[in-house]
């Protein structure tokens, strides 16, 4: 009788551990892959912030801020990418900057850099 009690306890413990591992891995998988959903950048960043405030870790597998130039018109691309289209002050308009950027590879990185430094008076 003692052997069957130990066997039953071992079986219950093993099943409990397997269920815990399955549930934990499933939650990890969902957290790791939430970035793969096709969301706009604004809602994607909102989800990232939400996970950060909850103290959760996220693992982006690919570039979350994808370019959409091939999927839309030029006007839609400029408005969706949040480019600044007017000078912010007269002082900025009076002192334009010139810069040169060489692209070796990875257009997405260049696009984010260009979005950060672009100002209409610098054209």
C-alpha positions, -999 to +999 in steps of 0.1 A: +000+000+000+029+024+007+043+019-028+010+029-045+007+060-023+042+071-033+035+063-069+003+083-068+020+113-051+048+112-077+023+111-106+003+140-092+035+160-087+047+152-122+014+162-138+013+195-117+049+203-128+040+196-165+009+218-163+029+246-147+057+244-174+031+244-202+012+274-188+044+293-181+058+286-216+025+296-232+025+329-214+062+335-224+054+326-260+026+352-261+048+379-246+076+372-271+053+372-301+030+401-294+052+424-315+045+403-346+010+415-349+004+440-377-003+471-357+003+507-364+034+522-348+013+542-323-006+512-310+026+491-310+044+516-288+014+518-266+015+480-261+053+482-254+047+509-228+019+488-213+042+458-209+070+479-195+047+494-168+035+459-159+072+449-155+070+423-182+098+416-206+092+415-243+115+401-271+111+417-305+121+391-331+122+416-360+120+453-367+088+465-351+089+499-369+086+488-405+086+511-434+053+514-453+065+533-483+057+505-507+022+501-492+010+537-495+011+570-514+038+596-506+013+618-488+001+589-466+037+579-459+047+613-448+017+618-425+018+582-411+056+585-404+051+617-384+076+638-403+077+675-394+064+693-424+067+729-412+094+749-394+088+750-357+101+785-352+114+815-372+148+810-357+151+775-371+140+787-405+167+814-405+195+789-397+191+757-418+216+729-414+232+707-441+241+671-436+251+641-456+240+605-448+254+575-466+233+544-466+253+512-466+225+488-457+194+485-435+170+512-449+148+510-418+176+523-396+182+551-420+146+560-422+143+563-384+175+584-383+162+606-411+128+610-394+147+622-362+169+648-380+147+660-408+135+695-408+118+712-438+141+742-438+172+719-441+163+708-477 
